[in-house]
Amino acid sequence: MVTTPEPASNDVPARDTAPDGVAVRVRGLVTRFGSQTVHEGLDLDVRQGEILGVVGGSGTGKSVLMRSIIGLRAPQAGTIDVLGADALARDPEQRSLIERNTGVLFQDGALFSSLTVGENVQVPLKEHHPDLSDSLRYELSLLKIKLAGLPADALDKLPAQLSGGMRKRAGLARALALDPPLLFLDEPTAGLDPIGAAAFDRLIRTLQKALGLTVFLVTHDLDTLYAICDRIAVLADRRVIAAAPVEEIERIDHPWIQEYFHGPRGRAARDARATGPGAD
């Protein structure tokens, strides 16, 4: 049985929980690229234990918002709290807390091409648990790979030897390496065929329930929104214009929402959920 070591008393905790049930709180966010304003006074709450789908048209800054929350891009103004810590602070302890409590899967997987899948998964373990033995790191990486639905022999393969769907799962295994309570996914089903995308959706929902994860999911995939998201946040007009369950979002009289959710693809996704497993 593989167990993770207890942190030393002077370490930043390996896990943390939201103090008031809000895992991520964004207030007054302003994001600009030169003269272009992407976000203007954007507010958003991500509730602990939910899968929040983030949607919006091209140029609304969905991935930019995610990168701001995880500390990869500094906004021009606003505040971001992640699990009670200031995500914009330069304090090393607060940054360490956020890094150790968040896992990220980028759209392209962002795997190191020269490292095997197992070595990729071990990267965050080496960074945040440098005292772990090589054998324990190996066992932990194997555990995460299996958790992500990959066969054991994927451990020693290079990313180039994997299919697109397997690379997504390898990236997910690395995102789960530190057992984070908060998971960020950027277009996780992009480039996958419908069967592979549906399987990945089921995996995310299964892991979310089993591990108690909070998931921030940027997507344009309507099937994903209807299949696994508890709430949907819609970005338009440089802010979040709505954040609610999909049934409430559908009723909002906004041009983009009406076109997106009530077009042919939206109707198909809605019908698929109504007739899928678990439907009444």
Beta strands, then each sheet from edge to edge (+ up, - down):
strand 1: 22-33
strand 2: 36-47
strand 3: 51-56
strand 4: 77-82
strand 5: 85-86
strand 6: 102-105
strand 7: 182-186
strand 8: 214-218
strand 9: 231-236
strand 10: 239-244
sheet 1: 2+ 1- 4+ 5-
sheet 2: 6+ 7+ 8+ 3+ 9+ 10-
end
